[in-house]
């Protein structure tokens, strides 16, 4: 069992002894403390931990904290999904930052995927919080780019499925992904992770 798995297992064991009231009180208290702490941190200085799933050995604080947000968001959404209360977190103000951070894994994930200079891949996530993210091959590597027209290779995923795909929370065959163009590029997306694993 790796270090992260051991930490999670320890917390599960400890939390079984806590009342729901205590868990909620701790959640509120730590949220407030984290929010106050973030006001003191320079977002552009190096973070204590890098965002490894994006291929970074050193990350800026803003990216490290964006990653932390995705962790908090998806763990809360897992609980909400289990009790049928997930709709609230699909609001754009909460879910789009999660998706936008997660999609920063694209260049690293596609680093060994073949491409030709000028080739483009577009990744569309549907729904109110969704959007379209693009990769452009410069002849040597895939680069994430902002403003390009939709590529001839378009991979589309349902918004309510995307977060589950990128956090190992759904089987590949359940993703309901649509691919226009390069089928292999679409298949490759199914193994992308944007989560600490």
Rosetta blueprint (number, residue, H / E / L):
1 X L
2 X L
3 X H
4 X H
5 X H
6 X H
7 X H
8 X H
9 X H
10 X H
11 X H
12 X H
13 X H
14 X H
15 X H
16 X L
17 X L
18 X L
19 X L
20 X H
21 X H
22 X H
23 X H
24 X H
25 X H
26 X H
27 X H
28 X H
29 X H
30 X H
31 X H
32 X H
33 X H
34 X H
35 X H
36 X H
37 X H
38 X H
39 X L
40 X L
41 X L
42 X L
43 X L
44 X L
45 X L
46 X E
47 X L
48 X L
49 X L
50 X L
51 X L
52 X H
53 X H
54 X H
55 X L
56 X L
57 X L
58 X L
59 X L
60 X E
61 X H
62 X H
63 X H
64 X H
65 X H
66 X H
67 X H
68 X H
69 X H
70 X H
71 X H
72 X H
73 X H
74 X H
75 X H
76 X H
77 X H
78 X H
79 X H
80 X H
81 X H
82 X H
83 X H
84 X L
85 X L
86 X L
87 X H
88 X H
89 X H
90 X H
91 X L
92 X H
93 X H
94 X H
95 X H
96 X H
97 X H
98 X H
99 X H
100 X H
101 X H
102 X H
103 X H
104 X H
105 X H
106 X H
107 X H
108 X H
109 X H
110 X L
111 X L
112 X L
113 X L
114 X L
115 X L
116 X L
117 X L
118 X L
119 X L
120 X E
121 X E
122 X E
123 X E
124 X E
125 X E
126 X L
127 X L
128 X L
129 X L
130 X L
131 X E
132 X E
133 X E
134 X E
135 X E
136 X E
137 X E
138 X L
139 X L
140 X L
141 X L
142 X E
143 X E
144 X E
145 X E
146 X L
147 X L
148 X L
149 X L
150 X L
151 X L
152 X L
153 X E
154 X E
155 X E
156 X E
157 X E
158 X L
159 X H
160 X H
161 X H
162 X H
163 X H
164 X H
165 X H
166 X H
167 X L
168 X L
169 X L
170 X L
171 X L
172 X H
173 X H
174 X H
175 X L
176 X L
177 X L
178 X E
179 X E
180 X E
181 X L
182 X L
183 X H
184 X H
185 X H
186 X H
187 X H
188 X H
189 X H
190 X L
191 X L
192 X L
193 X L
194 X L
195 X L
196 X L
197 X L
